[in-house]
């Protein structure tokens, strides 16, 4: 679990994050959403220690990360996996070498044990027999899966995903979302996802934090978001008339005023 308590961050005279608090639990996908400039990326960077907040606390399972010395922070970072927006694979290394990189950096394991672990996580993200390929030989979705395998190879307690579906087609995005969700539950990871993808919000948003101009504007689940009366949130999530109509339809389904579309086939038989 990660607790964010009254975080404030300024750059010069500009306040980017103002008094933001949140609780992100293990075993669920915790999403941070908001328009560009809302402060969501800065908040994530504060959580992983890339930025120091000016005020407030960030607690990892009750331990105050913001007040730790450098050595203690390094130990926490060893328990963090990171899935970067552009995958951040090393072009000159094979898939196997990319995934093994954290093991080379942070363990003294023998080569066989490292290879076994690499194959285990590659199998988990459905990339069997991709070991010898280079990033240039991979599709966008495959690169994301390699990056996800690398992020979990050290069996982290915490997983941060920065725009994991950036640059992917809708179908591939669903595959990545499903993998992140499954891995989060299987390994009881506290997963934090920074995203613009509204499909991700509706599919895997166990907890959603909506940021607006540096403030926490709304928080809740992907089911609760359907019934939200927050106009700023609704304007952000359901920006088009099509999505607004889809929201209205979903509300009618949820309240039982019309049959759930997932059950229509059975009703028509």
N, C-alpha and C positions, 0 to 999 in steps of 0.2 A: 504494500500500500504506500502511496505517496500523498502527503498532505501539503498543500500550498496554503500558507497563512499570511494574509494581508500584504501580499507582495506589491512593492512599488519599484519602478525603474524609470530613471530619467536619463536623457542624453542632452547635456547642457541644460537649457531652460525648458526643454520639451519633456513633458511627462508622457511616457509611452505606455506604462502599465500603472494603474491606480487602484490600490487596495483590493487585489484579487485573491480570493480564497476558494479552494476546491479540495475535494477528497477523491482520489483515484484509486480504486480497489483492485486487488489481485484477482485474476481469473476473468477479467472483463476488459472490453475495448473502450478506452476513455478517449473521446474525440474532442479536439479543440478546433472550433470553426469560427469564421468571421471573414469579413472583407479584407482586402489588402490594406495594410496600415492599421489594422484593428489591435495589434499587439500580440497575436497568437504565436508568431514565430519567436518573438523576444521572450515570451513566457516560457516556451519550450527550451530555449537556450539558457534561460535562468535555471530551469529544472535540471539540466545536465551539467551545469557549471561553466558554460561558455561565457555567460555574463554573471556578474555579481549584482544581486538586487540591492537597491539602496535602503529598503526597509522590508521587514517581514522575514518569514522562515520557510524553508523547504525541508520537510521531514521524510526520510526514507525509513519506513517501518519504525517510526518513533524517534529516529536519530536525526539531529539537526544538521543537515548537510551544509547549510550556510555558515555555520560557526566552526566547522571542522578544520583542522590543519591540513596541509597539502598531502601528507601521507595518508590520512584517514579518507580524504576525498578520492585519492587514487584507488583505495580499496573498494569504495562504493562504485567507482566507475568500472571496475572489473566485473561488476554484476550487471552492467548496463549493455544491452545490445542496441545498435543504431542502424536503421534502414534509411539511407540518404535518398534525397529526392531524385538525383540522377544516377542512383545505384553506386557510383563512386568505385567501380571496379578498376583494378590495375590492368591496363591494356596489354602489358607485356607478360602477364602471368596467365596461366591456364585457370580454368574454373576450379580445379582441385587446389592449386596454389593460392588462389584468391580466398577460398574458404578456409584454408589452413593457416592463413596469415595471422589471425588472432591467437591461434594455438602456438605458433612459433614465437609470438611476442610475449605471451603471458604464462606459458607452461613449460615444464621440462620433460614432457612426455616423450617416450620413444617414438620413432617414426611410425611403427605399425599401429600404435594406439591412436596417433593423430589421423592416420589414413582411415582407420575404422570409424572414427568419429566424423570425419569428412564425408565418408560414404553414407553414414547413418543420416546426417542432416540433408544431404543431397537426395537421398531416397525419400525423405520426409516431404521435400518440396517437389517431388515428382521429376527429378532430373537424373535418373539412372543413366549411366554410360555417357555423361557429358563431361567427365573429368578432364579429358585432354583438349577440349575445345577452348578457344580464346574468345574473349568478349566480342570481338568483331564478327564472330561466326554465330552469335546469338541474336534472337529476336528481343524486342523490348521486354516482353513478358518473361522470357527466360533470364534476362539480366536481373530483373527484379527478384526472381526466385533464387538466383545465385546470391544476390545481396541479402536476401532474407535468411538463406542458409548460413551465410557468414555471420549474420547478426545473432543467430541462436547457437552457434557452434560451441560457445563457452557456457551454454546452459544458463543464460542470464535470468535474474529475477525481474528485471525491468526491460521493456522493449520500447524504444522510441522510433516512430515512423514519420518521416517528413514527406508529406505529399506522395504516398506510396503508389498512387495511380497516375501520377503525372506522365503525360505522353502516351498513355495506353488507351486502346480501344475499349468500349464498354464491356465487351465479353471478357477480355483479358483482365480488366479491372475487377470484375466479379470473382474471377479465379484467385486473384491476389487477396481480395477481401476475405474470401472463404479460408484461404491458407492462414492469414493472420488470425482470424477468429478461432480456427481449430487449434493452432499452436498456442494461443493465449489460454484456452481452456485446458488443453492437455498438460501443459507445464505450469499452470497456475501463475502465469506471468502478469505483472501489472503493465499493460500495454497502453501507450499514449500515442495517439495519431493526430497529426496536424494535417487537415485536409480541406479542400474546396469541393470535393466530390460528394454531391448530394445522394448518390446511390450508396456510398459508404455510410453516410449518416443514417439512412433508413435501414440498411442491411445489418450493420454491425455496431451501431451506436448504443451500447449498454449505458453509457453515461456521456452526455454531450454538454460541453461548456461553450456557450456562444459569447464571443468577445465583440464589443462595440466601442470604438474610440478609446481603447485601453481599459475599459471597465468590463466586469462580468455582467452581461445584460440578461442572461438566462441560463439555467441549467436543468437538466432532466434527461429522460430516456427517449429512444426513437419512437416509442408509442406515445409518450406524453407530448412530443413535439407536434403531433397531428392536431391536438386539441389546444395548443398554445394560443393565448389571446395577445401575446406580445407582438405588436405590429411590426417592429423592426426585425424581429426574427422571421416573421411570416414573409415580409418583403424580401428578405435575404434567401430563405429556403425556397419559397414558391414564387420565384421572380416572374415567370411567364404565366399567361392565362391558362395554358395547358396544365401546368403544375398546380395552379390554383384549383382547377376543376378536378384534378387527381386527388388533391387534399380533401375537397368536399365529398368526393366519392368514397374515399377511405374513411372519413368520419361517419358517413351513413352506414358503411359496412360494420365499423367498430361498434356502433350503437344499435345494430341489428335492424335498422330501418330498411335496408336492402340486403339480399344475400351476399355473403362474402364471395368475391370473384373467384377465389380458389376452389369454391364448392359448386360453381355453376355447372361444371360438366356432370357432376352427380345428379344435380337437379333436373338436367335436361334428358337424362337417360330414361 
